[in-house]
Amino acid sequence: MDLQVNYKNQKYYKTAKYPIRQPIYLTWLIWFLSKIMTMTIPHKVEKINMEGLKPPYMILSNHMHFIDFELCALGTYPYKVNNVVNIDGYYQRPWLMEWIGAICTRKFTTDLHLVRSIRKVLSRGDILCMYPEARYSPCGTTSYLPDSLGGLVKMNKVPVVAVVHRGNYLRAPFWDFRRKRKVPLHTTMTQILTAEQVKSMTADEINRVIREALTYDDYQYQLDNGIRITEPWRAEGLHKILYQCPHCMTEFKMATEGTRLYCKSCGKGWQLLENGQLEAETGETEFPHIPHWFEWERSQVREEVRNGTYRYEDNVDVYSMPGCWKFPNLGQGKLIHDPVEGWILEGHYNGKDYRIQRTPLQMNSLHVEYDWYRIRRADCLDISTEQDSFYCYPTRENVVTKLAFATEEIFEMHMAGKRVKAKRG
């Protein structure tokens, strides 16, 4: 059982509240502001199989940058939309988020009230928009999609629209999101399931349709459309996701400068070309396509998890977010991750010990941030409970991408074991 943090003068934000129905003047204002914000950016919002479709329906969108919300707003106008938003989006502005009808949740937790809020939005005839990957895509490709999506769709019996943004990641990659590249954006809104299909299909069948519709690769989009990214700093930050050298196999010694990605251990380097492909400076180019390198790293972590050699332990600086106005500094804590116990965060604050544990089946993925600015500019990860969120800054450098891989692989390993037991039972 968790030992909770002993706060004084800190109020928890109540996420278990129903969203308001968006006023019509606010729907117009959001559209107008979105129009202004995207005015100088080449973009296209294309609707496919949407003829005659009116709310209620569910939008499932991929997630690359904040501009995703603005492009969705352009595509859904003039209808009212309620967006599912993580609590960090409420920081110092909960009144604003409540006013626009956002639905608050904490990432990768079991939130039954979120399910009820979704049903309420759809029952009153509006659009429910959610980002099921629950984080910005680290590599411009599809992140983890939970199996629970199919059941959620089946429960609500409304049409499903898949929104796929292409180019948003290339314009502002998660690992260097402050500096924008000049990239045209293309958003498709596609009705992938009618209400009748939802009623007739199983949750597993629905999941297969959703996964196919939300499969994307921004680097392939760049190649296919001949997009050239010429900024002389375009590779800077790429080492945050490409953390393991495929030449010498060393982890966490990769670095970037200008257009160059290189290993500080063996010295091998690669150039990030204008077309988004990598080219070795000498010798073999192991992975010209960045997502292939990224998935190779995942396979390395998967092997560690399965052969029992994976374990992470580190001292971390801990900040929490029980409410929306402050990030209390809880001092230093110990963070442990292993395939048996899952995540354990232990520390001492305000005269008492605390211990937070998320078992392997309680977290299907991990929320990580690169160079996060709201507390201090550094990489961090977030371990959330239903009432609180703990932002942990590791002592070790450049480890958070591997930790995200490990969380997903450990979850999948336990789920596979659970499925085997269910079949035998």
C-alpha positions as CSV (number, residue, x, y, z in Angstrom):
1,M,0.0,0.0,0.0
2,D,1.3,3.5,-0.8
3,L,2.4,5.8,2.0
4,Q,1.2,9.1,0.8
5,V,3.1,12.4,0.9
6,N,2.5,14.4,4.1
7,Y,1.6,17.8,2.7
8,K,0.8,21.0,4.6
9,N,-1.2,23.8,2.9
10,Q,-1.5,21.9,-0.4
11,K,-4.8,21.2,-1.9
12,Y,-5.4,18.3,-4.3
13,Y,-7.1,19.2,-7.5
14,K,-10.4,17.3,-7.9
15,T,-10.1,15.6,-11.3
16,A,-13.4,13.7,-10.7
17,K,-15.7,16.4,-12.0
18,Y,-17.8,16.6,-15.1
19,P,-16.8,19.0,-17.8
20,I,-19.1,21.9,-18.7
21,R,-20.7,22.0,-22.1
22,Q,-18.7,24.4,-24.3
23,P,-20.7,27.7,-24.9
24,I,-21.2,28.4,-28.6
25,Y,-19.4,31.7,-28.4
26,L,-16.4,29.9,-27.0
27,T,-16.5,27.3,-29.9
28,W,-16.3,30.3,-32.2
29,L,-13.5,32.0,-30.2
30,I,-11.3,28.8,-30.2
31,W,-11.8,28.4,-33.9
32,F,-10.9,32.1,-34.5
33,L,-7.7,31.9,-32.3
34,S,-6.7,28.6,-34.0
35,K,-7.1,30.3,-37.4
36,I,-4.8,33.1,-36.3
37,M,-2.2,30.8,-34.7
38,T,-1.9,28.7,-37.9
39,M,-2.1,31.6,-40.3
40,T,1.6,31.7,-41.1
41,I,2.1,27.9,-41.1
42,P,1.5,26.0,-44.4
43,H,-1.2,23.4,-43.4
44,K,-4.1,21.4,-44.8
45,V,-7.0,19.8,-42.9
46,E,-8.5,17.0,-45.1
47,K,-11.7,15.3,-44.3
48,I,-12.2,11.7,-45.5
49,N,-15.5,9.7,-45.3
50,M,-17.0,12.5,-43.1
51,E,-19.9,13.5,-45.4
52,G,-23.0,13.9,-43.3
53,L,-21.3,13.0,-40.0
54,K,-22.6,15.1,-37.1
55,P,-21.9,14.7,-33.4
56,P,-21.9,12.8,-31.2
57,Y,-18.7,11.0,-32.1
58,M,-15.3,10.2,-30.7
59,I,-12.0,11.6,-32.1
60,L,-8.9,9.6,-31.6
61,S,-5.9,11.7,-32.5
62,N,-2.1,11.2,-32.6
63,H,-0.1,13.7,-30.6
64,M,3.1,15.6,-31.7
65,H,2.8,19.1,-30.5
66,F,0.3,21.7,-29.0
67,I,-0.6,22.7,-32.6
68,D,-2.5,19.4,-32.8
69,F,-5.3,21.0,-30.7
70,E,-5.5,24.0,-33.0
71,L,-5.7,21.8,-36.2
72,C,-8.4,19.7,-34.6
73,A,-10.4,22.8,-33.7
74,L,-10.2,23.9,-37.4
75,G,-11.5,20.5,-38.5
76,T,-14.4,20.2,-36.0
77,Y,-15.8,23.7,-36.2
78,P,-18.7,24.6,-35.7
79,Y,-19.4,21.7,-33.3
80,K,-18.6,21.7,-29.6
81,V,-15.6,19.6,-28.5
82,N,-14.5,18.4,-25.1
83,N,-10.8,17.5,-25.0
84,V,-9.2,15.1,-22.5
85,V,-6.2,16.9,-21.0
86,N,-3.5,15.8,-18.5
87,I,-3.3,17.8,-15.3
88,D,0.0,19.4,-16.2
89,G,-2.0,21.3,-18.9
90,Y,-4.0,22.8,-16.0
91,Y,-0.9,24.3,-14.4
92,Q,-1.8,27.9,-13.1
93,R,-4.9,28.0,-15.3
94,P,-7.4,25.4,-14.1
95,W,-10.2,28.0,-14.5
96,L,-9.4,28.4,-18.2
97,M,-9.3,24.6,-18.8
98,E,-12.6,24.2,-17.0
99,W,-14.1,27.1,-18.9
100,I,-13.3,25.5,-22.3
101,G,-14.7,22.2,-21.2
102,A,-11.5,20.2,-20.8
103,I,-11.6,16.8,-19.0
104,C,-8.8,16.5,-16.5
105,T,-6.9,13.2,-15.9
106,R,-3.6,12.0,-14.7
107,K,-1.5,10.0,-17.3
108,F,-1.3,6.2,-17.1
109,T,-3.7,5.8,-14.1
110,T,-7.0,4.0,-13.7
111,D,-9.5,6.8,-14.0
112,L,-13.1,5.5,-13.9
113,H,-14.5,9.0,-13.7
114,L,-12.8,9.8,-17.0
115,V,-14.9,7.0,-18.5
116,R,-18.1,8.6,-17.0
117,S,-17.1,12.1,-18.2
118,I,-16.6,10.7,-21.8
119,R,-20.0,9.1,-21.7
120,K,-21.6,12.3,-20.4
121,V,-20.1,14.4,-23.3
122,L,-21.3,12.0,-25.9
123,S,-24.7,11.6,-24.4
124,R,-25.4,15.3,-24.7
125,G,-24.5,15.2,-28.4
126,D,-21.0,16.7,-28.5
127,I,-17.6,15.6,-29.8
128,L,-15.1,13.9,-27.5
129,C,-11.5,14.3,-28.5
130,M,-8.7,12.3,-26.9
131,Y,-5.1,11.5,-27.6
132,P,-4.8,7.8,-26.7
133,E,-1.0,7.8,-26.9
134,A,-1.2,10.2,-23.9
135,R,2.1,12.0,-24.8
136,Y,3.9,13.6,-27.7
137,S,5.4,11.1,-30.0
138,P,9.1,10.8,-29.2
139,C,10.1,9.6,-32.7
140,G,7.4,10.7,-35.1
141,T,5.8,7.3,-35.1
142,T,2.9,5.6,-33.4
143,S,3.4,5.3,-29.6
144,Y,1.7,2.8,-27.3
145,L,-2.0,2.4,-27.8
146,P,-3.8,0.6,-24.9
147,D,-6.1,-2.4,-25.4
148,S,-8.8,-0.6,-23.4
149,L,-9.5,1.7,-26.3
150,G,-11.7,-1.0,-28.0
151,G,-13.8,-1.5,-24.9
152,L,-14.2,2.3,-24.5
153,V,-15.5,2.7,-28.0
154,K,-17.7,-0.3,-27.8
155,M,-19.3,1.1,-24.6
156,N,-20.2,4.4,-26.1
157,K,-21.6,3.1,-29.5
158,V,-20.9,6.3,-31.5
159,P,-18.9,6.8,-34.7
160,V,-15.1,7.0,-34.4
161,V,-12.9,9.5,-36.3
162,A,-9.2,9.1,-36.5
163,V,-7.2,12.3,-36.8
164,V,-3.6,11.9,-38.0
165,H,-1.3,14.9,-38.0
166,R,1.7,14.6,-40.4
167,G,4.6,17.1,-40.3
168,N,3.8,18.4,-36.7
169,Y,6.6,16.3,-35.3
170,L,9.1,17.3,-38.0
171,R,8.2,21.0,-37.4
172,A,8.8,20.7,-33.6
173,P,10.3,17.3,-32.6
174,F,9.7,16.4,-29.0
175,W,13.4,16.4,-28.3
176,D,13.9,20.0,-29.6
177,F,10.3,21.4,-29.5
178,R,11.3,25.1,-28.8
179,R,12.9,25.6,-32.3
180,K,10.5,25.3,-35.1
181,R,11.4,24.0,-38.6
182,K,9.8,25.1,-41.8
183,V,7.6,22.1,-42.6
184,P,4.1,21.9,-44.3
185,L,1.5,20.2,-42.1
186,H,-1.2,17.8,-43.3
187,T,-4.0,16.6,-41.1
188,T,-6.5,14.0,-42.1
189,M,-9.8,13.5,-40.3
190,T,-11.2,10.1,-41.3
191,Q,-14.4,8.4,-40.1
192,I,-13.1,4.8,-39.5
193,L,-16.1,3.3,-37.7
194,T,-19.8,4.1,-38.0
195,A,-22.1,3.6,-35.0
196,E,-23.5,0.4,-36.6
197,Q,-20.0,-1.0,-37.1
198,V,-19.1,-0.3,-33.5
199,K,-22.2,-2.2,-32.3
200,S,-21.5,-5.2,-34.5
201,M,-17.8,-5.6,-33.8
202,T,-15.9,-7.0,-30.9
203,A,-13.5,-4.8,-28.8
204,D,-10.5,-6.6,-30.4
205,E,-11.8,-6.0,-33.9
206,I,-12.3,-2.3,-33.0
207,N,-8.7,-2.1,-31.7
208,R,-7.3,-3.5,-34.9
209,V,-9.1,-0.8,-36.9
210,I,-7.9,1.9,-34.6
211,R,-4.3,0.7,-34.7
212,E,-4.3,0.6,-38.4
213,A,-5.8,4.0,-38.7
214,L,-3.4,5.6,-36.2
215,T,-0.2,4.1,-37.8
216,Y,2.0,6.9,-39.0
217,D,5.7,7.8,-39.6
218,D,6.7,11.4,-40.0
219,Y,10.1,10.6,-41.4
220,Q,8.5,8.6,-44.1
221,Y,6.1,11.5,-44.7
222,Q,9.2,13.7,-45.1
223,L,10.7,11.3,-47.7
224,D,7.5,10.8,-49.6
225,N,6.9,14.5,-50.0
226,G,10.4,15.6,-50.7
227,I,10.5,17.9,-47.6
228,R,13.9,19.4,-46.9
229,I,14.8,20.6,-43.4
230,T,17.8,22.8,-43.9
231,E,18.3,24.3,-40.4
232,P,22.0,24.0,-39.5
233,W,21.0,22.8,-35.9
234,R,18.5,20.2,-37.1
235,A,20.1,17.2,-35.3
236,E,20.5,18.9,-31.9
237,G,18.6,16.9,-29.3
238,L,18.3,13.7,-31.4
239,H,20.5,11.9,-28.9
240,K,17.7,12.0,-26.4
241,I,15.9,9.3,-28.3
242,L,18.8,7.7,-30.0
243,Y,20.7,7.0,-26.8
244,Q,22.5,3.7,-27.7
245,C,25.3,3.5,-30.2
246,P,24.7,0.6,-32.7
247,H,28.4,0.5,-33.5
248,C,30.0,0.0,-30.0
249,M,26.6,-0.8,-28.2
250,T,27.4,1.8,-25.5
251,E,24.3,3.4,-23.9
252,F,23.9,7.1,-22.8
253,K,27.1,8.4,-24.5
254,M,25.4,9.7,-27.6
255,A,25.6,13.5,-28.3
256,T,24.6,16.0,-31.0
257,E,25.9,19.2,-32.5
258,G,24.6,21.0,-35.5
259,T,23.7,18.4,-38.1
260,R,25.8,15.7,-36.4
261,L,24.9,12.8,-34.1
262,Y,27.9,11.0,-32.6
263,C,29.1,8.6,-29.9
264,K,31.4,9.9,-27.2
265,S,32.6,6.4,-26.4
266,C,33.8,5.1,-29.8
267,G,33.8,8.3,-31.8
268,K,31.6,7.2,-34.7
269,G,29.4,9.9,-36.2
270,W,26.3,10.3,-38.4
271,Q,25.0,13.2,-40.4
272,L,21.3,14.1,-40.3
273,L,20.6,14.9,-43.9
274,E,18.1,17.5,-45.1
275,N,15.7,14.6,-46.1
276,G,15.5,13.3,-42.6
277,Q,17.7,10.3,-43.2
278,L,21.0,9.5,-41.3
279,E,24.3,8.8,-43.1
280,A,27.4,7.5,-41.3
281,E,30.5,9.7,-41.6
282,T,32.6,6.5,-42.0
283,G,31.7,2.9,-42.5
284,E,28.3,1.3,-42.4
285,T,25.1,3.3,-41.9
286,E,23.4,1.0,-39.5
287,F,20.1,2.7,-39.5
288,P,19.4,5.3,-42.2
289,H,15.8,5.6,-41.0
290,I,15.6,7.1,-37.5
291,P,12.5,5.1,-36.4
292,H,14.4,1.9,-37.2
293,W,17.2,2.9,-34.8
294,F,14.6,3.8,-32.2
295,E,12.8,0.4,-32.5
296,W,16.2,-1.4,-32.4
297,E,16.8,0.2,-29.0
298,R,13.3,-1.0,-27.9
299,S,14.3,-4.6,-28.9
300,Q,17.5,-4.3,-26.8
301,V,15.4,-3.3,-23.8
302,R,12.9,-6.1,-24.5
303,E,15.7,-8.6,-24.4
304,E,17.0,-7.3,-21.1
305,V,13.5,-7.5,-19.6
306,R,12.9,-11.0,-20.8
307,N,16.3,-12.4,-19.7
308,G,16.1,-10.8,-16.3
309,T,19.0,-8.4,-16.6
310,Y,16.9,-5.2,-16.6
311,R,16.8,-3.1,-13.4
312,Y,17.0,0.6,-12.8
313,E,17.8,2.4,-9.5
314,D,18.8,6.0,-9.1
315,N,18.6,8.9,-6.7
316,V,16.2,11.5,-8.2
317,D,15.0,15.0,-7.4
318,V,11.3,14.9,-6.8
319,Y,8.6,17.5,-7.4
320,S,4.9,16.7,-7.1
321,M,1.7,18.1,-8.5
322,P,-1.2,17.5,-6.1
323,G,-3.0,20.6,-7.3
324,C,-2.6,23.1,-10.2
325,W,-0.7,26.0,-8.7
326,K,2.6,24.7,-7.4
327,F,5.2,22.0,-7.8
328,P,6.2,21.2,-4.2
329,N,9.9,20.2,-4.0
330,L,10.0,16.9,-2.1
331,G,13.8,16.8,-2.0
332,Q,15.7,13.7,-3.1
333,G,14.1,10.3,-3.3
334,K,15.1,6.8,-4.5
335,L,13.5,5.5,-7.7
336,I,13.5,1.8,-8.5
337,H,12.1,0.0,-11.6
338,D,12.2,-3.7,-12.1
339,P,10.1,-6.3,-13.9
340,V,8.6,-7.8,-10.7
341,E,7.7,-4.8,-8.5
342,G,7.3,-2.2,-11.2
343,W,7.9,1.4,-10.2
344,I,8.8,2.3,-6.6
345,L,9.5,5.9,-5.4
346,E,10.6,6.3,-1.8
347,G,11.5,9.5,0.0
348,H,11.0,11.6,3.1
349,Y,9.1,14.9,3.2
350,N,7.7,17.1,5.9
351,G,8.8,14.8,8.7
352,K,7.4,11.6,7.3
353,D,8.4,8.9,4.8
354,Y,6.4,8.3,1.7
355,R,6.4,5.3,-0.7
356,I,4.6,5.3,-4.1
357,Q,4.4,2.0,-6.1
358,R,2.9,1.4,-9.5
359,T,2.9,-2.4,-10.2
360,P,3.8,-3.6,-13.8
361,L,0.1,-3.9,-14.7
362,Q,-0.8,-0.4,-13.3
363,M,1.3,1.4,-15.9
364,N,1.2,0.5,-19.6
365,S,3.5,3.3,-20.5
366,L,5.5,6.1,-19.0
367,H,5.2,9.9,-19.3
368,V,8.6,11.4,-20.0
369,E,9.6,15.0,-20.8
370,Y,12.8,16.2,-22.6
371,D,14.2,19.4,-21.3
372,W,11.0,20.2,-19.5
373,Y,10.6,23.8,-18.6
374,R,7.9,24.1,-16.0
375,I,10.1,23.1,-13.1
376,R,13.6,23.2,-14.4
377,R,15.1,22.6,-17.8
378,A,16.1,18.9,-17.7
379,D,14.8,15.5,-18.7
380,C,12.3,14.0,-16.3
381,L,9.7,11.3,-15.9
382,D,6.3,11.3,-14.2
383,I,4.9,8.6,-11.9
384,S,1.2,9.4,-11.2
385,T,-1.3,8.0,-8.8
386,E,-5.0,8.8,-9.0
387,Q,-4.5,11.8,-6.7
388,D,-0.9,13.0,-7.3
389,S,1.8,13.2,-9.9
390,F,5.5,12.9,-9.1
391,Y,8.0,14.5,-11.5
392,C,11.4,12.8,-11.0
393,Y,14.7,14.2,-12.4
394,P,17.3,11.4,-12.6
395,T,20.9,11.8,-11.6
396,R,22.0,9.8,-14.6
397,E,21.9,11.6,-18.0
398,N,19.7,10.7,-20.9
399,V,18.0,7.6,-19.4
400,V,14.3,8.5,-19.7
401,T,13.7,7.0,-23.2
402,K,15.0,3.6,-22.1
403,L,12.8,3.8,-19.0
404,A,9.8,4.4,-21.2
405,F,10.7,1.4,-23.4
406,A,11.1,-0.8,-20.3
407,T,7.7,0.3,-18.8
408,E,5.9,-0.8,-22.0
409,E,7.8,-4.0,-22.3
410,I,7.3,-5.0,-18.7
411,F,3.6,-4.3,-19.0
412,E,3.4,-6.4,-22.2
413,M,5.3,-9.3,-20.6
414,H,2.9,-9.4,-17.7
415,M,-0.2,-9.0,-20.0
416,A,1.1,-11.9,-22.1
417,G,1.4,-14.0,-18.9
418,K,-2.1,-13.0,-17.9
419,R,-3.5,-14.0,-21.3
420,V,-1.8,-17.4,-21.0
421,K,-3.3,-18.0,-17.6
422,A,-6.8,-17.0,-18.8
423,K,-6.6,-19.5,-21.7
424,R,-5.5,-22.3,-19.3
425,G,-8.2,-21.3,-16.8
